[in-house]
Structures are given as C-alpha cells and as structure tokens.
Amino acid sequence: MIEWGNTQADPDTFRAAMGRVVGSVTVVTTRHDDRPWGMTVSAFSGVCLEPPTVLVCVDHRSVTAADIRRESRFAVNLLSQDQVAVSRLCSRVGTVKFVDDHVVAGGELPDGVTSPVLRDSLVTFDCEVAEARPMGSHFVVFGRVRVVLAPRSRCPLLFGQGRYQRSVDIEEVPAMTEAGT
C-alpha cells in the first residue's frame, strides 16, 4: 500500500510539494528609482516561439511588479552556477535589491537592449510586456522577447528541495542497467 501523506491542496502542502521541483534560478531585472533592481522568481517559462514569448509570475505587492507595470520592460536572467550571491541578494523578502554591482554596463550591450542585464548569466531575455494578468497573490506577466543574450556556455544554477544545486551532464552519469532501474 502506498502511503501518500498529506493530500490537501492547502498553501503549506502546495509550497512543500513545489519545493521538490528543481529548476533554473531566475532573476527578473527592471529599473527602480532609475537604478537596476532584481527579484528572484520561481515561476518562469517559455510560452511560444512565434512571437517569442515568456512568462514570469511576480507577487503583486512587490516593487518589481510595480516597476514592470510602469516601465513595460523587464529582463529575465537565468543564473549560472557562479551567481549564488546574486540569487541570495534578489531573493530576500522586504529588502533593498539594487543590483548595480552585478549588471553589464550599457555600452557593452547590443543595440535594442533596454533592461538591466546581469553579468555572467547563462542567458538573458530582454522583454516588453505583452500582457499581465492577476492570479491570486501574483501577476502573470507575458513578455514578448525582443533580444536574447547568451554570452557563452555556462552551467546553470539550480534550486530545489531547499538548496542550490549543480547540474551534471547526463553523459557523465553511469548508465543504469535495466535491472537497476
């Protein structure tokens, strides 16, 4: 007999279950008081290829949500393994999250990039707000991707089960035998 544990879809159980999902660490950057500002988000996804569109979910009470609504621009930065400090800075609730020391200087960016870009990110999507919808405590923001920056190959920073994790190429993992699966 399988033991399922708590099966209620209450907020605490849902949060614990979602904590088991391992995913890329993602920081949304905007401008706040004319300075680069970042917020770590747990919900990010590609939506479609034509037109290239992503979605992020941001707490409707956050500074980032207000800045995205005001600016109608934002960037999504998928962090590399070297960016744990940036993730920690941008994930603290109720603290100042200016990222001036972590952004690429404007003169180093290609034409058309208007949002702050985090240095050493795995990839950055510079977006224009296509639509934003309220959903409970958050806004689901659809961003039309205007520029994709992928400076060089890096390993992604992952988070799941309450801790930062590193990726391992599947080729490096010893093959499992059928009996071992």
N, C-alpha and C positions, 0 to 999 in steps of 0.2 A: 504494500500500500504506500502510495506517495504521500509524504507529509508536506502540505502546501504552506503552512504558516499563515500569517495574516493575509486575507484575500480582499479586505475592504479597500475601496479606491478613495481613501481619505488622503489629505495633503501629506501627512507624515509617511504613510506607506508608499505613496506615489514618489515622494522625494527619495526615499531609500531605494526604491526599485530603479529610478532613473540614475541614481548614483552608481549603479552597476554597469551603465553604458560607458564604454571607453570611447573617447572622441578627441579630435584635434582641439587644442586650446586656441580660442578665437578672441581677438580683441577688436572691438569696433572703435574707430577713432573719428572725432569730429573737432570742431573748434568751439571753445568756451571762453568767453571774455577775450577773444582774439588770440587764444593760445591753444596748442594741441592738447586734447583731452582723450583719455581712453577708458573703456569699460570692457572687462571680460564678460563674454556672453556664453551661455551653454547651449543655446539653440541657434544653429546656423545650418543652412542647406542650400544647395543649388536647386533652382526651380525649373528652369527651361533653358534651352540653347538658343532659341530664336524668339524674341530677342534674349540675349544672355541676361539672366535674372537670378538673383539670390534672395534669400530671406534671412532675417535675424529677428529675434524676439528680445525686446528691452522692457524693463519694468517701467510702467507709465509714470511713476513718481521720480524717476532718475533724471539727473542733469543731462545725461546722454539723450534720452528721449526728447527732452525739450530742445536740445541743440539740433537734433536731426530734423525735427519739425520746422525749426526756424531756418536752418541752412539749406534743407532739402538735398544735402550731400553728406556722404559718410564713406569711410573705407572699412573694409573687413580684412584684418590681418591674421593669417594663420601662422601661429608662432612656431619657431624652430626650437630644438632642444636647448639652445643657448639663451633662451629668453624667459626662464623661470622668474627672474626678478621683475620683469615687465608684467608678467601674468599676475604675480602677487600684488604689485602696486595697483593694477587696474581691477582687481577683484575685491578689494576691501570696501565693505559697505559703509557708507557715511563718511568717507574720507576724500580728500582732495586727490584727483587723479590726473594732474597735469603731467604730460609725457615729453616735455621739451627736450630732455636729455636723450631721448630714445628715437627721435624722428630723423628721417633723411632731410637734409637741407633742401629747400625749394629749388635751388639752382642745379641740384643733382638729379631732379626728377624729369621724366619726359614731358613734353607738351601735353596739356589736357588734364593733368592730374591736379585736382583742386583740394583734396582731403589730406590730412596728415598721414604719412606712411611710416610705419615702424621699421627702423633699421634692422636687418638680419632676419626678417620674416621669411617664412617658407614661400608664401605667395600673398599678394595684396590685391584686392578687388576695389577699385575706386568706383563708387556708385552714386547715382542720382535716384532720389526717392520716386518710385513709380506709384506706390500706394502704401498706405498704413492703415491697419485695422485694429481696433481694440479687441482684446481677447482676455477676459478676466483681468488679472493684475498687470498684463503686459500689452504692448503694441507689437503686432506682427508687421514688420516693415519689409516691403518688397523693394529691392534695389536693382535698377537697371544698370548693369555693369558697363562702364564707359572705357576703363583701362584695366588691364591685367598686368601686374608686375610680378615676375618670378625671376629674381636676380641670378640665382644659381642653385644647384641642387643642395638641399639640406635635409636633415632628418626632422620629422615633425615632433613637436612637444604634444604629448597625450596626457589626458587626465581621466581617471576612472577609479571607482572603489575608494574614493577619498584621498588619492595621491597622484603625483605626477608620475608618468611612465614613459619609457623609451620604446620606440618601435624596433622590431627585428625583422629583417627581410625573411620571407618565408623560405627562401632557398637556404638560409643559414640554419634552419631548424631541421634536425634529423628527421628523415621520412618516417612516418608511422606505418607499421605493418598493419595488415587488416586485422590481425588478432589483437593488436594494441589499441585499436580504435574503440 
